[in-house]
Amino acid sequence: MARDESFMMKAWIENGLRICPEAEFFVLDHGSTPDLSDMLSDFIVDRGVKVNFTKIPPVPFDDEFKAMALTSFAKILLQCFEIVVTTDCDELLVGLGLRDSEVLEKLRSIEGIAAPIGFEIVHHIAREQPFDSLKPIELQRAYGFLTSAYTKPVIWKKRSEFGAGLHSVRDDFSYEPTLGLLHLRSVDAAVSDQRAEDRRGYTLSAGQVDSGRGRHWGRTAEQRADFFARLDSTQSIPAYQDEFPAFYGNVVEGHRKNGGGFYGHNIRLTSGYCNIGELLYVQSDVPEKIAT
């Protein structure tokens, strides 16, 4: 489900094609102007990719509605495909310690429903160039932090039902440490500023406002600048492998069925800053990674 996200959509599609060159993409266009299908038409033709768009009006954004809509899409698609991965366009499913060509095999080995490990990519402005949505992520970014909010049960091989924000599901699920879900909200400082500005112009439902969801998009320019500056000023950044055990243990320990009957975990867990570069699509068939 996306609105006016042609930049992120290109990164999302390119990444999906690396995992499965025969993949089909299904997009719920939430009132984009112009339509996403028009914005991406030349790109889609050039890449020869199958992208299916369903357009809905720009109704007030609501996580409950989004979960209901994407649940319906995922259930339908599981009648047609072996594996369905349901993400936002600023979330990339990637291999951790796997080559890009090995990710599909891993997906096929999963039973039921699984959650990749969430990781918030953060633009290290002092070390990294502006993000190019057409280039492999591991050539451009290496830093960020582990986050349980994006350790989401988005890999489906059986039908279920998403909870709000896709953070939980009606059926129990497993975790897959060799797969990551990279969140790109902070992948580029300038793009982050522009997306925040765009989001402030969207209408939220009353329930969305009351719940306080999406507050991060309301940060001021100064707050966003401070966020990126904290990483730039960090002197020593450990490896992902150093931060992962404690983070993962806390996620698994908090795994539970909530009062509403959905399985999930504490979505407010994060690690410190770390370097994921050595694990990200390891030994993939692309040019040498950035120096970290």
Sine and cosine of phi, psi and omega as CSV:
sin_phi,cos_phi,sin_psi,cos_psi,sin_omega,cos_omega
0.00,0.00,0.86,-0.51,-0.14,-0.99
-0.56,-0.83,0.44,-0.90,0.05,-1.00
-0.66,-0.76,0.87,-0.49,0.05,-1.00
0.82,0.57,0.66,0.75,-0.13,-0.99
-0.89,-0.46,0.71,0.71,-0.07,-1.00
-0.89,0.46,-0.59,0.81,0.00,-1.00
-0.88,0.47,-0.78,0.62,-0.02,-1.00
-0.94,0.35,-0.54,0.84,0.00,-1.00
-0.87,0.50,-0.61,0.80,0.01,-1.00
-0.90,0.43,-0.69,0.72,0.04,-1.00
-0.89,0.45,-0.65,0.76,-0.01,-1.00
-0.89,0.46,-0.72,0.69,-0.01,-1.00
-0.93,0.36,-0.72,0.69,0.01,-1.00
-0.84,0.54,-0.68,0.73,0.01,-1.00
-0.91,0.41,-0.66,0.75,0.02,-1.00
-0.88,0.47,-0.60,0.80,0.01,-1.00
-0.93,0.36,-0.49,0.87,0.07,-1.00
-0.90,0.43,-0.63,0.78,-0.03,-1.00
-0.96,0.28,-0.69,0.72,-0.04,-1.00
-0.57,-0.82,0.98,-0.18,-0.03,-1.00
-0.85,0.52,-0.36,0.93,0.01,-1.00
-0.99,-0.13,0.18,0.98,-0.06,-1.00
-0.88,0.47,0.53,-0.85,0.17,-0.98
-0.93,-0.37,0.58,-0.81,-0.07,-1.00
-0.90,-0.44,0.69,-0.73,-0.01,-1.00
-0.83,-0.56,0.83,-0.55,-0.13,-0.99
-0.84,-0.54,0.78,-0.63,0.13,-0.99
-1.00,-0.10,0.96,-0.27,-0.06,-1.00
-1.00,0.07,0.94,-0.34,-0.09,-1.00
-1.00,-0.01,0.92,0.39,0.14,-0.99
0.97,0.26,0.54,0.84,0.02,-1.00
-0.91,0.42,0.52,-0.85,0.05,-1.00
-0.74,-0.67,0.92,-0.38,-0.15,0.99
-0.93,0.38,0.00,-1.00,0.01,-1.00
-0.85,0.53,0.56,-0.83,0.06,-1.00
-0.85,0.52,-0.57,0.82,0.01,-1.00
-0.88,0.48,-0.56,0.83,0.05,-1.00
-0.97,0.26,-0.68,0.73,-0.02,-1.00
-0.88,0.48,-0.54,0.84,-0.11,-0.99
-0.97,-0.25,0.11,0.99,-0.15,-0.99
-0.86,0.51,-0.72,0.69,-0.02,-1.00
-0.91,0.42,-0.67,0.74,0.02,-1.00
-0.87,0.49,-0.71,0.71,-0.04,-1.00
-0.90,0.44,-0.67,0.74,0.03,-1.00
-0.91,0.42,-0.71,0.70,-0.01,-1.00
-0.88,0.48,-0.63,0.77,-0.04,-1.00
-1.00,0.08,-0.26,0.97,-0.01,-1.00
0.89,0.46,0.59,0.81,-0.11,-0.99
-0.98,-0.20,0.47,-0.88,0.02,-1.00
-1.00,-0.05,0.95,-0.31,0.03,-1.00
-0.83,-0.56,0.82,-0.57,-0.04,-1.00
-0.94,-0.34,0.83,-0.55,-0.06,-1.00
-0.94,-0.34,0.68,-0.73,0.18,-0.98
-0.85,-0.53,0.87,-0.50,-0.08,-1.00
-0.99,-0.12,0.74,-0.68,0.12,-0.99
-0.83,-0.56,0.37,-0.93,0.01,-1.00
-0.91,0.41,0.32,-0.95,0.01,-1.00
-0.98,0.22,0.87,0.49,0.03,-1.00
-0.91,0.42,0.41,-0.91,0.02,-1.00
-0.79,0.62,0.72,-0.70,-0.05,-1.00
-0.92,0.38,0.66,-0.75,-0.02,-1.00
-0.46,-0.89,0.81,-0.59,-0.04,-1.00
-0.91,0.42,-0.53,0.85,0.03,-1.00
-0.92,0.40,-0.69,0.72,0.06,-1.00
-0.89,0.46,-0.69,0.73,0.01,-1.00
-0.87,0.50,-0.69,0.72,0.01,-1.00
-0.89,0.46,-0.67,0.74,0.02,-1.00
-0.89,0.45,-0.71,0.70,-0.04,-1.00
-0.90,0.43,-0.71,0.70,-0.04,-1.00
-0.96,0.28,-0.47,0.88,0.15,-0.99
-0.87,0.49,-0.72,0.70,-0.01,-1.00
-0.88,0.47,-0.70,0.72,0.04,-1.00
-0.86,0.51,-0.75,0.66,-0.07,-1.00
-0.88,0.47,-0.65,0.76,0.01,-1.00
-0.90,0.44,-0.69,0.73,0.03,-1.00
-0.89,0.47,-0.71,0.70,-0.08,-1.00
-0.93,0.37,-0.47,0.89,0.04,-1.00
-0.94,0.33,-0.24,0.97,0.14,-0.99
-0.98,0.19,-0.26,0.97,-0.11,-0.99
-0.91,-0.41,-0.41,0.91,-0.11,-0.99
-0.74,-0.67,0.42,-0.91,-0.01,-1.00
-0.95,0.32,-0.61,0.79,-0.08,-1.00
-0.73,-0.68,0.70,-0.71,0.09,-1.00
-0.81,-0.58,0.81,-0.59,0.06,-1.00
-0.90,-0.44,0.87,-0.49,-0.11,-0.99
-0.94,-0.35,0.94,-0.34,-0.02,-1.00
-0.65,-0.76,0.25,-0.97,0.25,-0.97
-0.96,0.27,0.27,-0.96,-0.05,-1.00
-0.97,0.25,-0.18,0.98,0.09,-1.00
-0.98,-0.19,0.44,0.90,0.07,-1.00
-0.80,-0.61,0.85,-0.53,-0.04,-1.00
-0.93,-0.38,0.82,-0.57,0.15,-0.99
-0.98,0.20,0.81,-0.58,-0.10,-1.00
-0.68,-0.73,0.29,-0.96,0.12,-0.99
-1.00,0.06,0.67,-0.75,0.09,-1.00
-0.90,-0.43,0.96,-0.27,-0.12,-0.99
0.98,0.19,0.18,0.98,0.05,-1.00
-0.87,-0.50,0.53,-0.85,0.19,-0.98
-0.95,0.31,0.41,-0.91,0.02,-1.00
-0.85,0.53,-0.57,0.82,0.00,-1.00
-0.95,0.30,-0.17,0.99,-0.01,-1.00
-0.99,-0.14,-0.17,0.99,-0.09,-1.00
-0.92,0.38,-0.67,0.75,-0.01,-1.00
-0.88,0.47,-0.66,0.75,0.05,-1.00
-0.86,0.51,-0.67,0.74,0.05,-1.00
-0.89,0.46,-0.69,0.72,0.02,-1.00
-0.87,0.49,-0.64,0.76,0.00,-1.00
-0.92,0.39,-0.42,0.91,-0.02,-1.00
-0.99,0.14,-0.23,0.97,-0.04,-1.00
-0.96,0.27,0.61,-0.79,0.09,-1.00
-0.93,-0.37,0.65,-0.76,0.08,-1.00
0.96,0.29,-0.85,-0.52,-0.08,-1.00
-0.81,-0.59,0.64,-0.77,-0.04,-1.00
-0.64,-0.77,0.44,-0.90,0.05,-1.00
-0.91,-0.42,0.84,-0.54,0.18,-0.98
-0.95,0.32,0.19,-0.98,-0.04,-1.00
-1.00,0.07,0.82,-0.58,-0.06,-1.00
-0.97,0.24,0.67,-0.74,0.02,-1.00
-0.58,-0.81,0.84,-0.55,0.04,-1.00
-1.00,0.05,0.94,-0.35,0.07,-1.00
-0.97,0.25,0.74,-0.67,0.01,-1.00
-0.82,-0.57,0.74,-0.67,0.01,-1.00
-0.93,0.37,0.91,-0.41,0.11,-0.99
-1.00,0.06,1.00,-0.07,-0.18,-0.98
-0.87,0.49,-0.55,0.84,-0.04,-1.00
-0.95,0.30,-0.36,0.93,-0.09,-1.00
-0.89,-0.46,-0.31,0.95,-0.17,-0.99
-0.83,-0.56,0.60,-0.80,-0.01,-1.00
-0.98,0.18,0.20,-0.98,0.11,-0.99
-0.81,0.59,0.53,-0.85,-0.10,-1.00
-0.98,0.21,0.72,-0.70,0.07,-1.00
-0.95,-0.31,0.91,-0.42,-0.10,-1.00
-0.94,0.35,-0.16,0.99,-0.01,-1.00
-0.99,-0.15,-0.09,1.00,-0.02,-1.00
-0.97,-0.26,0.46,-0.89,0.01,-1.00
-0.84,0.55,0.67,-0.75,-0.07,-1.00
-0.87,0.49,-0.60,0.80,-0.09,-1.00
-0.96,0.28,-0.22,0.97,0.10,-1.00
-0.99,0.13,-0.17,0.99,-0.16,-0.99
-0.83,-0.55,-0.48,0.88,-0.13,-0.99
-0.69,-0.72,0.57,-0.82,-0.01,-1.00
-0.62,-0.78,-0.13,0.99,-0.20,-0.98
-0.86,-0.50,0.37,-0.93,0.05,-1.00
0.38,-0.92,-0.53,-0.85,0.00,-1.00
-0.47,-0.88,0.48,-0.88,0.07,-1.00
-0.93,0.36,0.60,-0.80,-0.02,-1.00
-0.57,-0.82,0.79,-0.62,0.01,-1.00
-0.96,0.29,-0.35,0.94,0.01,-1.00
-0.89,0.45,-0.43,0.90,0.01,-1.00
-0.93,-0.37,0.19,0.98,0.21,-0.98
-1.00,0.06,0.97,0.26,-0.22,-0.98
-0.95,-0.32,0.60,-0.80,-0.02,-1.00
-0.97,0.23,0.94,0.33,-0.15,-0.99
-0.98,-0.19,-0.12,0.99,0.02,-1.00
-0.99,-0.11,0.91,-0.42,-0.07,-1.00
-0.89,-0.46,0.75,-0.66,0.23,-0.97
-0.83,-0.56,0.14,0.99,0.13,-0.99
-0.55,-0.83,0.43,-0.90,-0.03,-1.00
-0.97,0.26,0.58,-0.81,0.04,-1.00
-0.44,-0.90,-0.50,-0.87,0.01,-1.00
-0.53,-0.85,0.78,-0.63,0.03,-1.00
-0.98,0.19,0.59,-0.80,0.25,-0.97
-1.00,0.05,0.06,-1.00,-0.05,-1.00
-0.82,0.57,0.70,-0.71,0.02,-1.00
0.96,0.27,0.07,1.00,-0.05,-1.00
0.88,0.47,0.39,0.92,-0.02,-1.00
-0.99,0.12,-0.22,0.98,-0.06,-1.00
-0.54,-0.84,0.26,-0.97,0.02,-1.00
-0.64,-0.77,0.35,-0.94,-0.04,-1.00
-0.92,0.39,-0.52,0.85,-0.02,-1.00
-0.97,-0.25,0.45,-0.89,-0.01,-1.00
-0.91,0.41,0.42,-0.91,-0.06,-1.00
-0.61,-0.80,0.25,-0.97,0.03,-1.00
-0.95,-0.32,0.16,-0.99,0.08,-1.00
-0.93,-0.36,0.58,-0.82,-0.03,-1.00
-0.84,-0.55,0.99,-0.13,-0.07,-1.00
-0.92,0.39,-0.26,0.97,0.01,-1.00
-1.00,0.01,0.04,1.00,0.08,-1.00
-0.83,-0.55,0.63,-0.78,0.03,-1.00
-0.86,-0.51,0.44,-0.90,0.15,-0.99
-0.88,-0.47,0.97,-0.23,-0.04,-1.00
-0.99,0.11,0.82,-0.58,0.07,-1.00
-0.99,-0.11,0.79,-0.61,-0.15,-0.99
-0.97,-0.24,0.31,0.95,0.00,-1.00
-0.83,0.56,-0.57,0.82,-0.08,-1.00
-0.92,-0.40,0.40,0.92,-0.08,-1.00
-0.93,0.36,-0.37,0.93,-0.01,-1.00
-0.51,-0.86,0.81,-0.58,-0.10,-1.00
-0.87,0.49,-0.71,0.70,-0.03,-1.00
-0.93,0.38,-0.67,0.75,0.03,-1.00
-0.90,0.43,-0.63,0.78,0.03,-1.00
-0.87,0.50,-0.68,0.73,0.03,-1.00
-0.88,0.47,-0.70,0.71,-0.03,-1.00
-0.92,0.39,-0.66,0.75,0.01,-1.00
-0.91,0.42,-0.63,0.78,0.04,-1.00
-0.88,0.47,-0.67,0.75,0.03,-1.00
-0.89,0.47,-0.69,0.73,0.02,-1.00
-0.90,0.45,-0.69,0.73,-0.06,-1.00
-0.90,0.43,-0.55,0.83,0.00,-1.00
-0.91,0.41,-0.29,0.96,0.04,-1.00
-1.00,0.03,-0.08,1.00,-0.02,-1.00
-1.00,0.01,0.54,-0.84,0.03,-1.00
-1.00,0.07,0.71,-0.70,0.06,-1.00
-0.97,-0.24,0.49,-0.87,0.08,-1.00
-0.93,0.36,0.32,-0.95,0.05,-1.00
-0.87,0.49,-0.64,0.77,0.01,-1.00
-0.91,0.42,-0.60,0.80,0.02,-1.00
-0.91,0.42,-0.69,0.73,0.01,-1.00
-0.90,0.43,-0.72,0.69,-0.04,-1.00
-0.89,0.45,-0.57,0.82,-0.03,-1.00
-0.98,0.22,-0.31,0.95,-0.02,-1.00
0.98,0.21,0.17,0.99,0.00,-1.00
-0.93,0.36,0.59,-0.81,0.05,-1.00
0.99,0.16,0.30,0.95,-0.03,-1.00
-0.88,0.48,-0.45,0.89,-0.05,-1.00
-0.87,0.50,-0.48,0.88,0.00,-1.00
-0.96,0.29,-0.21,0.98,0.01,-1.00
-1.00,-0.03,0.05,1.00,0.03,-1.00
-0.88,0.47,0.57,-0.82,0.04,-1.00
-0.96,0.28,0.23,-0.97,0.04,-1.00
-0.86,0.51,-0.61,0.79,0.01,-1.00
-0.91,0.41,-0.65,0.76,0.02,-1.00
-0.91,0.42,-0.64,0.77,0.02,-1.00
-0.93,0.38,-0.63,0.77,0.04,-1.00
-0.89,0.46,-0.65,0.76,0.03,-1.00
-0.90,0.44,-0.60,0.80,0.01,-1.00
-0.87,0.50,-0.75,0.66,0.00,-1.00
-0.94,0.34,-0.55,0.84,-0.01,-1.00
-0.91,0.41,-0.51,0.86,-0.01,-1.00
-0.89,0.46,-0.65,0.76,0.05,-1.00
-0.93,0.36,-0.69,0.72,0.00,-1.00
-0.84,0.54,-0.56,0.83,-0.08,-1.00
-1.00,-0.01,-0.05,1.00,0.01,-1.00
-0.96,0.27,0.85,-0.53,-0.12,-0.99
-0.98,0.22,-0.68,0.73,-0.06,-1.00
-0.83,-0.56,0.86,-0.51,-0.03,-1.00
-0.91,-0.43,0.92,-0.39,-0.04,-1.00
-0.95,0.32,0.19,-0.98,0.06,-1.00
-0.97,0.25,0.46,-0.89,0.08,-1.00
-0.78,0.63,-0.68,0.74,-0.05,-1.00
-0.88,0.48,-0.43,0.90,0.02,-1.00
-0.97,0.24,-0.53,0.85,-0.05,-1.00
-1.00,-0.01,-0.40,0.92,-0.16,-0.99
-0.90,0.43,-0.73,0.69,-0.13,-0.99
-0.83,0.55,-0.74,0.67,-0.02,-1.00
-0.91,0.41,-0.69,0.73,0.02,-1.00
-0.87,0.50,-0.77,0.64,-0.06,-1.00
-0.90,0.44,-0.65,0.76,0.03,-1.00
-0.86,0.50,-0.66,0.75,0.01,-1.00
-0.93,0.37,-0.61,0.79,0.04,-1.00
-0.89,0.45,-0.77,0.64,-0.04,-1.00
-0.90,0.43,-0.63,0.77,0.00,-1.00
-0.88,0.47,-0.55,0.84,-0.02,-1.00
-1.00,0.01,0.05,1.00,0.00,-1.00
-0.91,0.42,0.77,-0.64,-0.10,-0.99
-0.30,-0.95,0.18,-0.98,0.16,-0.99
-0.98,-0.19,0.84,-0.55,-0.08,-1.00
-1.00,0.09,0.01,-1.00,-0.06,-1.00
-0.90,0.44,-0.38,0.93,0.03,-1.00
-1.00,0.05,0.01,1.00,0.03,-1.00
1.00,0.03,0.27,0.96,0.02,-1.00
-0.95,-0.30,0.61,-0.79,0.04,-1.00
-1.00,-0.01,0.69,-0.72,0.02,-1.00
-0.16,-0.99,-0.41,-0.91,-0.03,-1.00
-0.43,-0.90,0.04,-1.00,0.08,-1.00
-0.90,0.43,0.89,-0.45,-0.09,-1.00
-1.00,-0.04,0.22,0.97,-0.03,-1.00
-0.94,-0.33,0.29,0.96,-0.01,-1.00
-1.00,0.01,0.70,-0.71,0.09,-1.00
-0.64,-0.77,0.33,-0.94,0.14,-0.99
-0.99,-0.17,0.00,-1.00,0.21,-0.98
-0.97,0.22,0.07,-1.00,0.07,-1.00
-0.86,0.51,0.61,-0.79,0.06,-1.00
-0.46,-0.89,0.19,-0.98,-0.05,-1.00
-0.96,-0.28,0.93,-0.38,-0.02,-1.00
-1.00,-0.06,-0.03,1.00,-0.17,-0.99
-0.84,0.55,-0.60,0.80,-0.06,-1.00
-0.95,0.32,-0.34,0.94,-0.03,-1.00
-0.98,-0.18,-0.37,0.93,-0.19,-0.98
-0.95,0.31,0.92,-0.39,-0.04,-1.00
0.74,0.68,0.80,0.60,-0.06,-1.00
-0.84,0.55,0.68,-0.73,0.05,-1.00
0.85,0.53,0.48,0.88,0.04,-1.00
-0.94,0.33,0.38,-0.93,-0.08,-1.00
-1.00,0.08,0.84,0.54,0.05,-1.00
-0.75,-0.66,0.25,-0.97,-0.02,-1.00
-0.84,0.54,0.15,-0.99,-0.09,-1.00
-0.83,0.56,0.62,-0.78,-0.02,-1.00
-0.94,0.35,0.21,-0.98,0.06,-1.00
-0.91,0.41,0.45,-0.89,0.07,-1.00
-0.97,0.24,0.76,-0.65,-0.03,-1.00
-0.83,-0.56,0.00,0.00,0.00,0.00
